[in-house]
Amino acid sequence: MRIAIASGKGGTGKTTVAAALAVGLAHSCKLRYIDCDVEEPNGHLFLKPDLTVKADAAIQIPKIQTEKCTACGKCVEVCQYHALAKIGEQILVFPQLCHGCGSCTWNCPEGAILEVPNNIGILEQGFAPEGIQFFRGMLTVSEPMPTPLIRQLKKWLPRSADSIDLFDSPPGASCSVVETLRGADFVILVTEPTPFGLHDLRQIVSILREMKIPAGVIINRVGKEGSTLIEKYCEEEGLKILYRIPFERKIAEGIARGQHLLQIHPEFLDDLETMMDHIKKECD
Amino acid sequence: MRLIISAQEPSPDGPVDRRFGRSSWLVSVDSETGKWKAFENPGASQSGGAGVAAAQFVIDQKAEVVISGDFGPHAAGAFRVAGIKMRLFIEEVTSVQSAVTLWSEEKLLVFH
């Protein structure tokens, strides 16, 4: 079963929830945690894995073989991302704009384009305490596109029929999030009871509707003002509120110390298990 | 010489556009005859690589000088390879025509 944890607004508590779920479920099933926030992974702060396997991740970018190139400009014409330009008899490549689609290589009438790897980051895996199998990607600083790395990270995951896979998504609602959510059976949306939280929640919900993935909401940092703002929206949208995490200094202190939620509040385990039962039912 | 200037409107009397890659129009002017033509900037509507798209257009037009408020690294890279001179607006530039005049007086800043 593949469960993604997303939010819309950043900083609402995705990794807090994902790490707690990973720890809570690991004792009763095969649990794999995948940190898809390749620009700023933080799952390791709470799960403390021993990362023993590392692989380079690269996308294939074009290299023009000048002796074969006739500067016909076909590659420039087909490139959707403007990663190629024709200047006189020369073809210039802009690696940072290249999405690695291979269109130029395919369309070159002279076969003058070679694909060469352009390293964009690394993939790592290992085991964390509690028997959690931990995977993550780290995008090299200054690389502009996380999406190809996330795609490779997901492909790197060995096939498994009996595991529960938790995909800790990046914040926001753009391509990197869509790539993370693709193929998920259920998405847990972590939000907070603020106008910003609601605004961004709406964005991610509309994306999930398009992708046709069922979702539920966890409201984090519920203080004495309550969370009517979010509750009302969820009711309108037919979204179930799976859990409410209280706004507590004790939780903030624990997180700042690198403790996961179940170390701070071990009694939350029962609630997490009830939540999982509900999610499993929704997926069937 | 053939100049291309980034502009907000398709006219030499209209205001310049200080962006290059995403400017709405690119106005081509023959500095000797004063003849001009306005083109929609192909980079304006692109989600990415706008600078490259706009630069490719300028290169295909065989312009010798391109004038704007700034040039991003991709457009600048392309123009350097093409040998097209880049010039920047100064504060006194308001309309496209004023940019042409100030260019001819060599008052515009050189962008390397």
Interface residues (C-beta under 8 A of the other chain):
Chain A: V76 Y81 H82 A83 L84 A85 K86 I87 G88 Q90 L92 F94 Q96 L97
Chain B: G43 Q46 G48 G49 A50 V52 A53 A55 Q56 I59 D60 H74 G77 A78 V81 A82
